[in-house]
Amino acid sequence: MSLEPVVAISAIEHYAYCPRQCALIHGDGVWRDNRHTVRGSRAHRRVDSGEHRHERGRLVLRAIPLWSESLGLTGRADAIEIQDGRVWPVEYKAGSRHGMTAALQLCAQAMCIEEMLAATIEEGFVWYSSSRRRDRIAFTNEMRVQVIDVVGAIRRQLTSGRLPVAPNDQRCRECQLLHHCLPGLASEPDTVADYVRHEVLACAT
């Protein structure tokens, strides 16, 4: 079975938060910064530097490329911590927790590392800068199955050429793609052509 197209690991968090947001970003290449994304970029400056160092007795590797041939995934880890033969992926978030979105992304990173290193990774961490809290995430079998299901759903979404229904709820008000998504108009499943027509009509009014 072909695994094309290859799915970006970051798409997992976007899809878990909102499938339509995922389609716009990873299918149509739409992006627009807002205060949340700018804050996230600033919080990632240290991570994005690629600087490796020892912290708390662990070797911390930053901005490490990841991939999985079996899952058809590619991306990178914010950080990977290593100590006494054990490995932990670490994801850095500027905002607060949104359900399981970051946990699924982190679990996908762990599954990539396992394939790359022929290792077993049981847990990782998500650091939230807003609360300065480091949450431990256990990679259960149920979570791994959920990651596989989400990756399959993203791949089907990318190949379908269709935009999912806009949720038009509280998530939309804080979304950086609000004016591209037009959740008030998108009450039914739209083709990409329908979406373009909505954009043109919106600009004309």
C-alpha positions in Angstrom: 0.0 0.0 0.0 1.4 3.4 -1.0 1.9 5.9 1.9 2.0 8.9 -0.4 1.7 11.7 0.4 4.2 11.9 3.3 2.6 13.5 6.3 4.3 16.2 8.4 4.4 15.4 12.1 3.2 18.9 12.8 0.0 18.1 10.9 -1.1 15.7 13.6 -1.5 18.5 16.1 -3.3 20.7 13.6 -5.7 17.9 12.6 -6.4 17.0 16.2 -7.2 20.6 16.9 -9.2 21.2 13.7 -9.2 19.1 10.5 -10.1 22.1 8.4 -7.1 24.1 9.8 -4.9 21.1 8.9 -6.2 21.0 5.3 -5.6 24.7 4.8 -2.1 24.6 6.2 -0.8 21.3 4.9 -3.0 21.0 1.8 -3.3 24.5 0.5 -0.2 26.0 2.1 -2.1 28.8 3.8 -0.5 30.5 6.8 -0.9 33.7 8.7 0.6 34.8 11.9 -1.3 36.1 14.9 -0.3 36.8 18.5 -0.3 33.1 19.4 1.9 32.0 16.5 4.3 34.9 17.1 4.6 34.1 20.8 5.2 30.5 19.8 8.0 31.5 17.4 9.7 33.5 20.1 9.4 30.7 22.6 11.1 28.4 20.1 14.2 30.5 19.5 16.3 28.5 21.8 15.0 25.2 20.5 15.4 26.2 16.9 19.1 27.2 17.5 20.0 23.5 17.3 22.3 23.9 20.3 23.1 20.7 22.1 24.0 20.7 25.8 23.8 18.8 29.1 21.0 19.7 31.4 20.0 18.0 34.6 22.4 15.2 33.9 20.9 14.5 30.5 22.3 15.2 27.0 19.7 17.5 25.3 19.7 17.4 21.5 17.7 20.2 19.8 15.9 20.5 16.4 16.5 16.8 15.4 15.1 15.7 12.0 12.7 12.7 12.3 11.1 10.3 9.8 9.3 7.0 9.6 9.2 4.9 6.5 6.5 2.6 7.9 4.1 5.5 8.8 5.1 7.9 6.0 6.0 10.7 8.5 8.6 13.4 8.5 9.4 16.3 10.7 11.6 17.1 13.6 11.7 17.0 17.4 12.1 20.2 19.4 14.4 18.3 21.7 15.5 14.7 22.5 16.9 14.0 25.9 19.2 11.0 26.5 20.5 9.5 29.7 21.8 6.0 30.6 20.5 4.6 27.3 17.0 6.0 27.7 15.5 8.5 25.2 12.7 11.0 25.8 11.3 13.4 23.1 10.3 16.8 24.4 7.9 19.3 22.7 7.8 23.0 23.7 4.5 24.9 23.6 4.1 28.6 24.2 0.4 28.4 25.1 -1.7 26.2 27.3 -2.8 22.6 26.8 -5.5 21.9 24.2 -6.8 18.4 24.9 -4.6 15.6 23.4 -3.2 17.6 20.4 0.4 18.0 21.7 0.4 14.5 23.2 -0.4 12.9 19.9 2.3 14.9 18.1 4.8 13.9 20.7 3.8 10.2 20.5 4.3 10.4 16.7 7.8 11.8 17.3 8.5 8.9 19.7 7.3 6.3 17.1 9.7 7.9 14.5 12.6 7.7 16.9 11.8 4.1 17.8 12.0 3.2 14.1 15.2 5.2 13.5 17.0 3.9 16.6 15.4 0.4 16.9 14.6 1.5 20.5 11.6 1.5 22.8 10.3 4.8 24.1 7.7 4.7 26.8 7.2 8.4 27.6 8.1 12.0 26.8 7.4 15.5 27.9 5.5 18.6 26.8 6.8 21.9 28.2 4.2 24.7 28.4 5.9 28.1 28.8 2.7 29.9 29.8 2.4 27.8 33.0 6.1 26.8 33.1 4.8 23.2 33.5 6.4 20.1 32.1 3.8 17.4 31.6 4.8 13.7 31.4 3.1 11.9 28.5 2.9 8.1 28.6 2.8 6.5 25.1 0.1 3.9 25.6 -1.0 1.4 23.0 -4.3 3.3 22.7 -2.4 6.5 21.9 -0.2 4.8 19.3 -3.3 3.5 17.6 -4.8 6.9 17.6 -1.7 8.4 16.0 -1.9 5.8 13.2 -5.6 6.6 12.7 -5.0 10.4 12.6 -2.1 10.0 10.1 -4.3 7.9 7.9 -7.1 10.5 8.1 -4.7 13.3 7.2 -3.4 11.4 4.2 -6.9 10.8 3.0 -7.7 14.4 3.5 -4.6 15.5 1.5 -5.4 13.3 -1.4 -9.2 14.1 -1.5 -8.8 17.8 -2.4 -11.7 18.6 -0.1 -11.9 20.9 2.9 -13.6 19.6 6.0 -16.6 21.4 7.6 -15.6 24.4 9.6 -16.4 23.9 13.3 -17.5 27.5 13.7 -17.0 27.4 17.4 -14.8 29.0 20.1 -11.7 27.6 18.4 -12.2 29.8 15.4 -12.0 33.1 17.2 -8.4 32.5 18.2 -7.3 30.7 15.0 -4.7 32.5 12.8 -6.6 31.3 9.7 -10.0 32.8 10.6 -10.1 35.1 7.6 -9.0 32.4 5.2 -11.3 29.7 6.6 -14.5 31.8 6.7 -16.2 29.5 9.2 -19.5 31.5 8.9 -19.8 30.6 5.3 -18.5 27.1 5.4 -21.4 25.3 7.0 -21.2 22.4 4.6 -18.3 20.4 3.2 -16.7 22.5 0.5 -14.5 21.6 -2.5 -11.3 23.7 -2.9 -13.1 25.5 -5.8 -16.0 26.4 -3.5 -13.5 27.8 -1.0 -11.9 30.0 -3.6 -15.3 31.3 -4.7 -16.0 32.2 -1.1 -12.7 34.1 -0.8 -13.4 36.0 -4.0 -17.0 36.9 -2.8 -15.7 38.0 0.6 -13.1 40.3 -1.0 -15.7 41.8 -3.3 -18.0 42.9 -0.5 
